[in-house]
Amino acid sequence: MLDAYTFSNKDIISYISEHFTPFKINAETKIGKPLFEEFQGTGYPLIIFLDENKNGLDRFYGYYPPDKFLVQLENVLSGENTFPALLTKYKLGDQSSETIFNLANKYLDRGDNNIAKELYTQILTHSNVSYQIFHKSKLSLGIIGLDDNYKILERYISNYPDTPHLYESINYLLQYFKNNNFVELELNYYNKYIDKFSSDPWFLNQYAWRMTELNKNLDIALEKINISLDLISDDDIKKAMVLDTKAEIYWKLGDKNESVLIINEAINIEPENEYYKNQKNKFLEK
């Protein structure tokens, strides 16, 4: 996702070229594995920012769309909301729930779960904590407990069905089920919440793409991806991403010609996107 949609974005390419020296390393290779361990990586994809002395400035995991990724880059460059900056504020006496929460997030990203858990728990006893931070801290405690007992996060969802972080909670569970090959649990959750998020084009796109990976429910996936396209019809970049999913569905259904026609629409929107070109080549080969 990062390669296809974020690292291919012109603004991201320009900003990184101007302000950073990027290196991409496969953490599954002979070179990558010891580096991943050295920097205490806990998931993929992992983005780490280092200074000239290899000191860690910040890190984050997972997919960020171009606009949010740019904000992360700007924060690192300015030194705002980075791990060193937040730790300094905390040590100098800033005990606001916002500072504690942001610092806890950084520890979580670094794999320091015990410290993160202490800070999130501290927030829950804070006398002046916002509704959002309270629920996000509860969610984070559930995330920390995932490897030991995913039902902690399930209980959070059950106890707080109106949580503002329901979407995020569900996605953490779905990712956990996917990573651990709990296919039936994953499908059950998708089936349970697909209607709940029926107006969210990204959840529909996520569902449809996952069905192509599992080679299941492809007819339903096609139905959902068409709804997603209707919902984002006024955003060309997002439309290209969803068209890619639709092309993948047709490819899995065995309709190569339709796949090529649809991916050509995505290429027409983003003619310089190498990922879409590679997709087209894949469809043509079969």
Buried (B, 14 or more C-beta within 10 A) or exposed (E): BBEBBBBBBEEBBEBBEEEEEEEEEEBEEEEBBEBBEEBEBBEEBBBBBBEEEEEBBBBBBEEBBBEEBBEBBEBBBEEEBBBBBBBEBBEEEEEBBBBBBBBBBBBBBBEBBEBBBEBBEBBEEBEEBEEEBBBBBBBBBBBBBBEEEBEBBBBBBEEBEEBEBBBBBBBBBBBBBBEEEBEEBBBEBBEEBBEEBBEBBBBBBBBBBBBBEBEBBBEBBBBBBBBBBEBBEEEEBBBBBBBBBBBBBBBBBEBBEBBBEBBBBBBEBBEEBEBBBEBBEBBEEE
